[in-house]
Amino acid sequence: MAARVTGALTHVTGSQRPVGADSAWRGTQDEGSTPPPPGIATPCACAAYSVESRPCCDLDWDMRFPTTQLRQWSVLLCLLAASALTACSQEPQTLTDSTFDRIDAVLEEAAETNGGCALVVWIDGETVYENGFGGLMPETVIPIVSASKWLAGATIMTLVDEGLLSLDDRVTDLFPALEEPLVLVRHLFSHTSGLPGDASVCSDWMLLGDCAAAIAGLQIVTMPGKVFEYGELSMQIGGHLAELATGKTWHELFAERLTQPLDMPDTDYKTFGETTNPVVGGGAQSSALNYARFLQMLLDGGTCGEERILSQEAVAEILTDQLAETAIRPEAGYGIGCWGYRLDPETSRFRFATSPGAYGFIPWIDLDRNLAGVLAANSCYDCVEAYWEEVLSILEETFPLP
């Protein structure tokens, strides 16, 4: 399904369901509400008409306003309301047909060489672009690999919000199998634990706790907190800490704390089938549409509709550079489960964050544009990176910063 937003109108091609049925009205309507039926005026509709025609300011003048003075006041108020609502009758920044076609062309080329791809872009919670090519659609469920890390970091932060864990807890106090006293919980989710990034010490049939114990037995190779070493192992220990803190499996707490309240039914840790040892930092599957709901929650400061998923402080921590005191680090920053760019020097928080997967699933948020996007492919990151950058360039050109 493709959604084109032209002016203030959204056009749907392919499947004729409402554009992003779970997104087109997000940010302007309460959860579960629907657009008004045809013929029922919305507040913004008043500004589109003169007071004389009054489609939504229609007043029974004689019955409601028996005096000349009140009639004069009512006319004045309606004029003021129409004037005040002019801004909302103006066309918002949206993609023109030509810009939409430019993105289509990029994705069509990407799909030819990568077995399909899809793109979802929301701005201010509204669908700006939603389309798929080569049989891979926005609702197609695929492995997201390292995009799992962002979800895992957010899941851990729900426990931090409740006081069940602290990012500054010493891991050995919670899990004595890891004897190194300098490793903190925050190190596990920012690749600075001192553990190797990857090693073949676990299997699918193990319990997550057994896997964590095996990893804890590995030699610490760098000083905790001082060297960035990207990989999967440290998050396995972090996932088991969450199990110990809640008495639930990672599958259970991930669903209860993240995917169920965010209405992400197609997101879970069953990429490779049922397992008692989910790969916390790389074993999830999702769709572009599902994952976009998570991103929108972050943009909304931790809320989804009227439900709070994360505190504003937790969202800020996820987007805070955890590598400020790291001696050996990449050029980009890293938060809790995500890469970060455009660092705000006053807050040490990222204005642009992403967590790309090795198979080409690339989610991102741009806080300066209030934009959430997901490029979904099932090939390799290097295969689609250039196409993603081209899409970013088009979006930045279309929605320039002040």
VOPAGU-2260 file (C-alpha; in pm, 1 decimal, decimal comma):
REM VOPAGU-2260
SITE   aa  ch    i         X         Y         Z
SITE  MET   A    0       0,0       0,0       0,0
SITE  ALA   A    1     128,9     344,7     -86,1
SITE  ALA   A    2      18,2     664,8      81,5
SITE  ARG   A    3      72,8     996,9     -84,9
SITE  VAL   A    4      21,5    1314,3     112,6
SITE  THR   A    5     -41,5    1605,7    -120,4
SITE  GLY   A    6    -136,3    1932,7      37,5
SITE  ALA   A    7    -373,2    1835,5     313,1
SITE  LEU   A    8    -500,7    1522,1     140,9
SITE  THR   A    9    -371,6    1168,1     170,9
SITE  HIS   A   10    -411,4     942,1    -131,3
SITE  VAL   A   11    -400,2     564,5    -109,9
SITE  THR   A   12    -288,2     333,4    -386,3
SITE  GLY   A   13    -289,6     -43,8    -385,5
SITE  SER   A   14    -490,7    -170,5     -90,4
SITE  GLN   A   15    -767,2      80,4     -28,0
SITE  ARG   A   16    -770,4      72,2     349,5
SITE  PRO   A   17    -742,2     416,6     516,3
SITE  VAL   A   18    -386,3     543,6     505,5
SITE  GLY   A   19    -195,6     405,2     800,7
SITE  ALA   A   20    -519,8     313,3     971,7
SITE  ASP   A   21    -327,6     321,2    1296,9
SITE  SER   A   22    -131,3     636,7    1216,6
SITE  ALA   A   23    -309,4     887,5     993,8
SITE  TRP   A   24    -499,6    1041,0    1286,8
SITE  ARG   A   25    -229,9     980,6    1547,9
SITE  GLY   A   26    -131,5    1291,9    1732,1
SITE  THR   A   27    -459,6    1471,6    1664,8
SITE  GLN   A   28    -717,7    1223,9    1788,7
SITE  ASP   A   29    -757,9    1016,6    2100,3
SITE  GLU   A   30    -652,3     652,9    2075,4
SITE  GLY   A   31    -917,8     456,9    1895,0
SITE  SER   A   32   -1105,8     759,0    1758,9
SITE  THR   A   33   -1190,4     784,8    1391,8
SITE  PRO   A   34   -1215,9    1070,6    1142,9
SITE  PRO   A   35   -1551,7    1249,2    1147,0
SITE  PRO   A   36   -1802,4    1117,2     893,4
SITE  PRO   A   37   -1862,4    1309,5     571,1
SITE  GLY   A   38   -2069,5    1622,6     623,8
SITE  ILE   A   39   -1972,4    1669,6     988,3
SITE  ALA   A   40   -1760,4    1980,7    1016,3
SITE  THR   A   41   -1437,7    1976,5    1212,4
SITE  PRO   A   42   -1309,8    2287,2    1396,4
SITE  CYS   A   43   -1066,0    2366,9    1117,5
SITE  ALA   A   44   -1346,8    2357,5     862,2
SITE  CYS   A   45   -1486,5    2687,2     994,1
SITE  ALA   A   46   -1192,8    2881,5     863,1
SITE  ALA   A   47   -1252,1    2757,0     510,0
SITE  TYR   A   48   -1584,8    2936,8     475,4
SITE  SER   A   49   -1721,1    3284,0     522,2
SITE  VAL   A   50   -1925,2    3362,3     829,0
SITE  GLU   A   51   -2228,4    3406,9     605,7
SITE  SER   A   52   -2217,2    3044,4     490,9
SITE  ARG   A   53   -2136,7    2926,6     845,3
SITE  PRO   A   54   -2127,0    2544,3     788,4
SITE  CYS   A   55   -1998,0    2481,4    1141,0
SITE  CYS   A   56   -2087,6    2813,2    1297,6
SITE  ASP   A   57   -2452,3    2786,8    1193,4
SITE  LEU   A   58   -2654,5    2970,0    1455,5
SITE  ASP   A   59   -3026,0    2992,7    1512,3
SITE  TRP   A   60   -3005,3    3368,6    1542,2
SITE  ASP   A   61   -3358,1    3441,3    1664,5
SITE  MET   A   62   -3376,8    3156,7    1917,2
SITE  ARG   A   63   -3023,6    3175,5    2061,1
SITE  PHE   A   64   -2951,5    3547,5    2041,2
SITE  PRO   A   65   -3269,2    3748,8    2115,0
SITE  THR   A   66   -3092,6    4084,3    2143,0
SITE  THR   A   67   -2912,4    4288,2    1880,8
SITE  GLN   A   68   -2609,8    4324,8    2108,5
SITE  LEU   A   69   -2568,2    3951,2    2154,3
SITE  ARG   A   70   -2604,6    3897,6    1780,9
SITE  GLN   A   71   -2325,2    4148,4    1721,5
SITE  TRP   A   72   -2104,6    3974,7    1977,1
SITE  SER   A   73   -2172,3    3634,3    1824,2
SITE  VAL   A   74   -2077,8    3756,8    1477,0
SITE  LEU   A   75   -1757,8    3907,2    1618,6
SITE  LEU   A   76   -1666,8    3586,2    1801,3
SITE  CYS   A   77   -1726,0    3377,8    1490,8
SITE  LEU   A   78   -1505,8    3614,3    1289,1
SITE  LEU   A   79   -1232,6    3591,5    1552,1
SITE  ALA   A   80   -1258,6    3211,6    1556,0
SITE  ALA   A   81   -1233,3    3195,4    1177,9
SITE  SER   A   82    -928,5    3423,5    1189,1
SITE  ALA   A   83    -761,3    3221,1    1464,1
SITE  LEU   A   84    -819,3    2896,9    1277,4
SITE  THR   A   85    -665,4    3020,8     953,8
SITE  ALA   A   86    -334,9    2859,0    1046,5
SITE  CYS   A   87    -488,5    2514,5    1075,8
SITE  SER   A   88    -660,9    2555,6     739,5
SITE  GLN   A   89    -326,2    2616,8     573,7
SITE  GLU   A   90    -158,2    2323,8     407,6
SITE  PRO   A   91     102,4    2153,3     628,4
SITE  GLN   A   92     446,2    2059,9     498,6
SITE  THR   A   93     396,2    1740,7     302,2
SITE  LEU   A   94     543,4    1549,1      12,1
SITE  THR   A   95     447,0    1666,1    -333,0
SITE  ASP   A   96     379,2    1408,6    -603,1
SITE  SER   A   97     720,0    1477,2    -755,9
SITE  THR   A   98     897,4    1419,2    -424,1
SITE  PHE   A   99     691,5    1106,5    -364,9
SITE  ASP   A  100     795,9     981,9    -708,5
SITE  ARG   A  101    1162,2    1052,2    -631,9
SITE  ILE   A  102    1144,3     833,2    -321,1
SITE  ASP   A  103     953,0     567,5    -516,7
SITE  ALA   A  104    1232,7     559,4    -773,4
SITE  VAL   A  105    1499,5     513,5    -504,8
SITE  LEU   A  106    1309,0     229,8    -342,6
SITE  GLU   A  107    1221,9      58,9    -668,8
SITE  GLU   A  108    1592,5      42,5    -750,0
SITE  ALA   A  109    1670,7     -80,6    -398,5
SITE  ALA   A  110    1403,8    -348,9    -423,4
SITE  GLU   A  111    1546,3    -486,5    -748,5
SITE  THR   A  112    1880,4    -566,2    -586,4
SITE  ASN   A  113    1764,2    -651,1    -232,9
SITE  GLY   A  114    1458,2    -870,2    -279,7
SITE  GLY   A  115    1214,5    -596,5    -186,5
SITE  CYS   A  116    1201,2    -304,6      55,3
SITE  ALA   A  117     946,8     -84,8     231,9
SITE  LEU   A  118     949,5     262,7     382,4
SITE  VAL   A  119     732,5     428,7     645,5
SITE  VAL   A  120     776,1     794,7     738,2
SITE  TRP   A  121     568,8     980,7     997,2
SITE  ILE   A  122     598,7    1351,3    1076,1
SITE  ASP   A  123     412,9    1495,5    1374,2
SITE  GLY   A  124     251,6    1153,9    1409,9
SITE  GLU   A  125      97,4    1170,2    1061,5
SITE  THR   A  126     173,1     939,8     770,5
SITE  VAL   A  127     388,3    1117,1     514,0
SITE  TYR   A  128     504,8     814,5     319,1
SITE  GLU   A  129     409,2     446,5     332,6
SITE  ASN   A  130     494,6     210,8      49,0
SITE  GLY   A  131     654,5    -122,3     -33,2
SITE  PHE   A  132     821,0    -275,5    -338,1
SITE  GLY   A  133     921,8    -619,8    -455,6
SITE  GLY   A  134     671,7    -796,9    -233,4
SITE  LEU   A  135     802,2    -647,1      91,6
SITE  MET   A  136     531,7    -422,5     236,2
SITE  PRO   A  137     521,9    -193,5     543,0
SITE  GLU   A  138     334,2    -465,4     734,3
SITE  THR   A  139     571,9    -748,3     631,6
SITE  VAL   A  140     737,8    -913,9     933,0
SITE  ILE   A  141    1112,4    -967,5     888,5
SITE  PRO   A  142    1420,4   -1013,7    1110,5
SITE  ILE   A  143    1539,0    -679,1    1247,2
SITE  VAL   A  144    1867,4    -807,4    1396,0
SITE  SER   A  145    2044,7    -519,0    1574,6
SITE  ALA   A  146    1737,3    -296,1    1562,6
SITE  SER   A  147    1643,0    -523,3    1854,5
SITE  LYS   A  148    1893,2    -333,9    2068,9
SITE  TRP   A  149    1681,1     -17,2    2077,7
SITE  LEU   A  150    1376,4    -217,6    2185,9
SITE  ALA   A  151    1580,8    -401,2    2448,3
SITE  GLY   A  152    1719,6     -76,2    2587,4
SITE  ALA   A  153    1368,8      66,2    2618,4
SITE  THR   A  154    1249,0    -249,6    2792,4
SITE  ILE   A  155    1527,4    -217,1    3048,6
SITE  MET   A  156    1437,7     148,5    3102,5
SITE  THR   A  157    1083,1      48,4    3203,3
SITE  LEU   A  158    1244,0    -139,1    3494,4
SITE  VAL   A  159    1458,7     163,4    3575,6
SITE  ASP   A  160    1143,1     375,4    3584,6
SITE  GLU   A  161     994,3     139,9    3844,4
SITE  GLY   A  162    1309,2     126,7    4054,0
SITE  LEU   A  163    1361,8    -243,6    3986,0
SITE  LEU   A  164    1700,1    -167,7    3831,0
SITE  SER   A  165    1935,8     128,1    3811,6
SITE  LEU   A  166    2170,6     194,7    3525,2
SITE  ASP   A  167    2439,0     251,9    3786,6
SITE  ASP   A  168    2385,4     -79,8    3967,5
SITE  ARG   A  169    2697,3    -294,2    3978,9
SITE  VAL   A  170    2619,3    -607,1    3780,8
SITE  THR   A  171    2807,9    -834,3    4020,8
SITE  ASP   A  172    2576,0    -729,6    4303,8
SITE  LEU   A  173    2279,3    -855,7    4102,8
SITE  PHE   A  174    2446,5   -1142,6    3921,1
SITE  PRO   A  175    2754,8   -1275,0    4107,2
SITE  ALA   A  176    2853,0   -1493,0    3810,5
SITE  LEU   A  177    3009,8   -1177,3    3667,9
SITE  GLU   A  178    3286,2   -1109,7    3914,9
SITE  GLU   A  179    3424,2    -785,3    3768,2
SITE  PRO   A  180    3306,5    -513,2    4012,6
SITE  LEU   A  181    3339,6    -219,0    3771,2
SITE  VAL   A  182    3074,5    -332,0    3522,0
SITE  LEU   A  183    2751,7    -131,2    3554,7
SITE  VAL   A  184    2410,2    -202,3    3401,9
SITE  ARG   A  185    2450,6      96,9    3169,6
SITE  HIS   A  186    2770,8     -58,1    3032,0
SITE  LEU   A  187    2576,2    -366,9    2920,9
SITE  PHE   A  188    2351,5    -160,4    2692,9
SITE  SER   A  189    2617,2      77,4    2559,2
SITE  HIS   A  190    2881,4    -181,5    2458,4
SITE  THR   A  191    3129,9     -62,4    2720,1
SITE  SER   A  192    3121,1    -357,0    2964,4
SITE  GLY   A  193    3474,0    -473,5    2886,0
SITE  LEU   A  194    3339,0    -809,1    2766,2
SITE  PRO   A  195    3414,6    -923,3    2410,5
SITE  GLY   A  196    3151,6    -822,9    2158,2
SITE  ASP   A  197    3079,6   -1174,1    2036,1
SITE  ALA   A  198    3184,6   -1530,9    2115,2
SITE  SER   A  199    3034,0   -1874,2    2054,6
SITE  VAL   A  200    2943,7   -1973,5    2408,0
SITE  CYS   A  201    2561,4   -2005,9    2392,7
SITE  SER   A  202    2300,8   -2205,0    2202,0
SITE  ASP   A  203    1929,6   -2176,3    2134,0
SITE  TRP   A  204    1834,9   -2460,4    2367,4
SITE  MET   A  205    1996,2   -2298,4    2672,3
SITE  LEU   A  206    1807,5   -2082,4    2918,8
SITE  LEU   A  207    1888,9   -1713,2    2895,7
SITE  GLY   A  208    2026,6   -1733,5    3249,8
SITE  ASP   A  209    2262,9   -2015,3    3155,7
SITE  CYS   A  210    2380,0   -1819,6    2854,7
SITE  ALA   A  211    2439,7   -1513,8    3074,2
SITE  ALA   A  212    2644,9   -1726,2    3315,1
SITE  ALA   A  213    2856,6   -1860,8    3029,8
SITE  ILE   A  214    2922,2   -1507,6    2905,1
SITE  ALA   A  215    3004,4   -1389,0    3256,4
SITE  GLY   A  216    3275,9   -1653,7    3267,2
SITE  LEU   A  217    3459,2   -1495,8    2974,7
SITE  GLN   A  218    3765,6   -1284,4    3041,8
SITE  ILE   A  219    3715,5    -909,4    3062,1
SITE  VAL   A  220    3924,6    -777,1    2773,7
SITE  THR   A  221    3910,2    -398,8    2830,0
SITE  MET   A  222    3851,9    -161,4    3118,7
SITE  PRO   A  223    3473,9    -131,3    3179,3
SITE  GLY   A  224    3337,4     206,8    3071,0
SITE  LYS   A  225    3651,1     300,4    2878,9
SITE  VAL   A  226    3634,3     108,9    2549,7
SITE  PHE   A  227    3345,8      66,0    2304,6
SITE  GLU   A  228    3314,8    -292,0    2176,6
SITE  TYR   A  229    3000,5    -346,4    1968,7
SITE  GLY   A  230    2830,7    -684,9    1992,5
SITE  GLU   A  231    2559,1    -902,8    2141,3
SITE  LEU   A  232    2703,3   -1064,3    2452,7
SITE  SER   A  233    2668,8    -799,8    2720,3
SITE  MET   A  234    2297,4    -748,9    2645,1
SITE  GLN   A  235    2236,4   -1118,3    2716,2
SITE  ILE   A  236    2346,4   -1052,3    3073,3
SITE  GLY   A  237    2130,3    -740,1    3080,3
SITE  GLY   A  238    1827,9    -939,1    2964,7
SITE  HIS   A  239    1881,8   -1193,8    3240,3
SITE  LEU   A  240    1907,2    -914,1    3498,8
SITE  ALA   A  241    1559,3    -807,6    3385,2
SITE  GLU   A  242    1436,8   -1163,9    3435,8
SITE  LEU   A  243    1581,5   -1171,1    3787,4
SITE  ALA   A  244    1428,7    -832,8    3872,1
SITE  THR   A  245    1078,0    -927,0    3754,0
SITE  GLY   A  246    1058,2   -1304,8    3795,5
SITE  LYS   A  247     945,4   -1327,5    3431,7
SITE  THR   A  248    1107,6   -1449,7    3114,0
SITE  TRP   A  249    1243,6   -1199,5    2865,7
SITE  HIS   A  250     966,1   -1297,6    2624,2
SITE  GLU   A  251     701,2   -1217,5    2886,6
SITE  LEU   A  252     835,3    -888,1    3010,6
SITE  PHE   A  253     916,0    -765,7    2657,7
SITE  ALA   A  254     554,5    -824,7    2555,9
SITE  GLU   A  255     399,1    -686,5    2873,7
SITE  ARG   A  256     613,7    -376,0    2894,0
SITE  LEU   A  257     658,9    -280,1    2531,4
SITE  THR   A  258     480,1    -456,6    2249,5
SITE  GLN   A  259     137,1    -499,9    2408,5
SITE  PRO   A  260      92,0    -140,0    2530,7
SITE  LEU   A  261     230,9     -11,5    2199,8
SITE  ASP   A  262       2,0    -239,2    1996,0
SITE  MET   A  263     292,6    -412,3    1819,1
SITE  PRO   A  264     152,2    -766,8    1778,9
SITE  ASP   A  265     400,0    -860,8    1504,9
SITE  THR   A  266     708,4    -780,2    1713,6
SITE  ASP   A  267     866,3   -1055,5    1922,1
SITE  TYR   A  268    1179,3   -1264,9    1974,3
SITE  LYS   A  269    1070,5   -1558,9    1760,9
SITE  THR   A  270    1270,3   -1476,5    1449,0
SITE  PHE   A  271    1430,1   -1819,5    1452,9
SITE  GLY   A  272    1138,8   -2000,5    1615,4
SITE  GLU   A  273    1059,7   -2069,4    1978,5
SITE  THR   A  274    1362,8   -2039,0    2204,4
SITE  THR   A  275    1440,1   -2021,4    2574,2
SITE  ASN   A  276    1749,2   -1814,4    2496,4
SITE  PRO   A  277    1637,0   -1512,7    2290,9
SITE  VAL   A  278    1918,4   -1301,3    2150,1
SITE  VAL   A  279    1831,5    -984,6    2340,3
SITE  GLY   A  280    2034,2    -753,3    2120,3
SITE  GLY   A  281    1966,7    -919,0    1785,2
SITE  GLY   A  282    1691,2   -1178,8    1780,5
SITE  ALA   A  283    1367,6    -982,1    1732,2
SITE  GLN   A  284    1142,4    -961,7    1428,7
SITE  SER   A  285     903,8    -680,2    1340,4
SITE  SER   A  286     752,7    -480,6    1054,5
SITE  ALA   A  287     812,3    -122,8     949,9
SITE  LEU   A  288     462,5     -24,3    1067,0
SITE  ASN   A  289     500,9    -197,8    1403,9
SITE  TYR   A  290     841,6     -50,2    1475,4
SITE  ALA   A  291     725,6     299,1    1377,4
SITE  ARG   A  292     487,1     290,3    1674,2
SITE  PHE   A  293     783,8     244,2    1906,7
SITE  LEU   A  294     964,4     535,5    1743,4
SITE  GLN   A  295     659,0     759,0    1774,1
SITE  MET   A  296     643,7     678,1    2145,4
SITE  LEU   A  297     997,3     809,0    2182,5
SITE  LEU   A  298     912,0    1126,8    1990,5
SITE  ASP   A  299     607,5    1171,4    2213,4
SITE  GLY   A  300     823,6    1167,3    2523,8
SITE  GLY   A  301     740,4     812,5    2630,5
SITE  THR   A  302     363,9     810,1    2578,4
SITE  CYS   A  303     136,1     620,6    2341,4
SITE  GLY   A  304    -201,4     789,4    2335,6
SITE  GLU   A  305    -293,5     838,1    2698,7
SITE  GLU   A  306     -72,4     554,1    2824,1
SITE  ARG   A  307     277,8     623,3    2951,0
SITE  ILE   A  308     531,2     360,9    2847,2
SITE  LEU   A  309     847,9     539,3    2958,4
SITE  SER   A  310     912,8     846,7    3167,0
SITE  GLN   A  311    1048,6    1151,8    2990,7
SITE  GLU   A  312    1368,1    1099,9    3190,1
SITE  ALA   A  313    1399,3     745,0    3056,7
SITE  VAL   A  314    1358,4     862,7    2696,5
SITE  ALA   A  315    1619,2    1130,7    2757,8
SITE  GLU   A  316    1860,3     869,4    2897,0
SITE  ILE   A  317    1812,4     645,3    2593,2
SITE  LEU   A  318    1912,4     940,5    2374,8
SITE  THR   A  319    2203,5    1052,2    2595,6
SITE  ASP   A  320    2556,5     979,4    2476,9
SITE  GLN   A  321    2689,0     705,1    2704,9
SITE  LEU   A  322    3038,7     732,0    2559,2
SITE  ALA   A  323    3136,6    1073,0    2697,4
SITE  GLU   A  324    3408,7     920,1    2917,2
SITE  THR   A  325    3502,6     640,1    2677,7
SITE  ALA   A  326    3860,7     660,8    2555,9
SITE  ILE   A  327    3822,7     433,1    2252,1
SITE  ARG   A  328    3494,8     502,3    2076,4
SITE  PRO   A  329    3339,6     536,8    1729,1
SITE  GLU   A  330    3284,8     873,2    1565,1
SITE  ALA   A  331    2912,7     847,0    1630,1
SITE  GLY   A  332    2770,8     846,9    1980,2
SITE  TYR   A  333    2581,6     563,1    2142,9
SITE  GLY   A  334    2291,2     580,1    2387,0
SITE  ILE   A  335    2100,1     297,0    2551,5
SITE  GLY   A  336    2060,9      59,4    2257,2
SITE  CYS   A  337    2093,0     313,8    1974,8
SITE  TRP   A  338    2345,8     510,4    1773,7
SITE  GLY   A  339    2322,5     887,1    1798,1
SITE  TYR   A  340    2412,1    1189,0    1586,4
SITE  ARG   A  341    2365,1    1567,4    1599,1
SITE  LEU   A  342    2462,1    1584,1    1964,8
SITE  ASP   A  343    2317,6    1875,4    2158,4
SITE  PRO   A  344    2623,5    2009,9    2345,1
SITE  GLU   A  345    2412,8    2150,2    2626,7
SITE  THR   A  346    2231,2    1824,6    2709,7
SITE  SER   A  347    2464,0    1559,1    2558,0
SITE  ARG   A  348    2153,0    1418,3    2390,9
SITE  PHE   A  349    2112,3    1315,2    2031,2
SITE  ARG   A  350    1878,8    1496,3    1795,0
SITE  PHE   A  351    1903,5    1206,6    1548,1
SITE  ALA   A  352    1914,8     840,7    1651,4
SITE  THR   A  353    1907,0     504,8    1476,0
SITE  SER   A  354    1965,1     135,1    1538,3
SITE  PRO   A  355    2020,2     -37,7    1202,0
SITE  GLY   A  356    2014,9    -413,0    1165,2
SITE  ALA   A  357    2266,1    -617,2     970,4
SITE  TYR   A  358    1996,0    -736,9     728,4
SITE  GLY   A  359    1894,4    -383,2     626,2
SITE  PHE   A  360    1616,8    -294,9     872,4
SITE  ILE   A  361    1686,5      72,6     954,0
SITE  PRO   A  362    1471,2     264,7    1205,3
SITE  TRP   A  363    1543,9     626,3    1291,7
SITE  ILE   A  364    1406,1     937,3    1458,0
SITE  ASP   A  365    1484,2    1299,6    1379,1
SITE  LEU   A  366    1380,3    1508,2    1677,7
SITE  ASP   A  367    1433,4    1840,8    1500,0
SITE  ARG   A  368    1179,8    1740,5    1234,8
SITE  ASN   A  369     961,5    1534,7    1471,9
SITE  LEU   A  370    1008,1    1255,0    1220,0
SITE  ALA   A  371    1000,2     877,9    1264,6
SITE  GLY   A  372    1108,4     653,8     980,6
SITE  VAL   A  373    1173,1     287,9     905,3
SITE  LEU   A  374    1338,4     149,7     594,2
SITE  ALA   A  375    1280,0    -225,5     589,6
SITE  ALA   A  376    1482,9    -471,3     381,9
SITE  ASN   A  377    1589,2    -830,2     430,4
SITE  SER   A  378    1928,9    -842,6     263,1
SITE  CYS   A  379    2221,7    -658,6     424,2
SITE  TYR   A  380    2283,0    -316,5     574,1
SITE  ASP   A  381    2566,0    -234,1     336,3
SITE  CYS   A  382    2334,2    -324,0      47,3
SITE  VAL   A  383    2072,9     -62,2     140,2
SITE  GLU   A  384    2272,1     204,0     326,5
SITE  ALA   A  385    2322,6     421,2      17,4
SITE  TYR   A  386    1948,5     408,2     -61,9
SITE  TRP   A  387    1865,1     507,9     295,6
SITE  GLU   A  388    2103,6     802,2     275,0
SITE  GLU   A  389    1939,3     909,5     -50,6
SITE  VAL   A  390    1597,1     896,8     115,8
SITE  LEU   A  391    1732,2    1101,6     407,2
SITE  SER   A  392    1867,8    1358,5     163,6
SITE  ILE   A  393    1527,2    1393,7      -6,8
SITE  LEU   A  394    1348,0    1429,0     327,0
SITE  GLU   A  395    1596,3    1685,7     455,8
SITE  GLU   A  396    1558,9    1883,4     134,1
SITE  THR   A  397    1180,2    1868,0     157,8
SITE  PHE   A  398    1165,4    1952,7     527,9
SITE  PRO   A  399    1459,9    2189,1     587,6
SITE  LEU   A  400    1541,3    2297,6     940,0
SITE  PRO   A  401    1495,9    2666,5    1025,3
